């Protein structure tokens, strides 16, 4: 594996944005009304309690609409984040990496606790298997701190299969403790402007068939 660049801008580091909603079909319809693109079901996450639908942003980036999976009894961390969301909202984001172990070492060297790296997989609608590894940095700052994802060797990136037509024009972070968040991201190799806000919040500006929108 090659080494990560020493510093990346957040919008370029972004692999995907997670839009949480308790009911998947409601999330698909909401996003269709906003963008004019209908996200396609991706599959379930076994043992985690969630399922998803995807919408490509091109450039190896995408939106993951994620909801509870009514066929599962288990509820992992992500399921707990979406189970009470009756209105769609960004819950977190994933940063891409080609070396999840190096990211984990960098985070631990900076004094952060890590959940992972952990293996994950799901069955795609066409029967193919999608595999990845993730690492979550444990912090007090919520979903504005990304988890990191390394896709399995030879895996076709989800943005290449998902319905297209949208592009990410801008990505922003707000937080009441913006200086601490900025410092943590820098220690993880990500730089971005962070605005002060009354709560943790992600914002995305998209080019869509329905026009330019901010979510």
Secondary structure by P-SEA (a helix, b strand, c coil): cccccccccccccccbbbbbbccaaaaaaaaaaacccccccccccccccccbbbbbccccbbbbbbbbccccccccaaaaacccccbbbbcbbbbbbccaaaaaaaaaaacccccccbbbbbbccccbbbbbcbbbbbccccccbbbbbbbcccccccccccccccccccccccccaaaaaaaaaaaacbbbbbbbccccbbbbbbbcccccccc
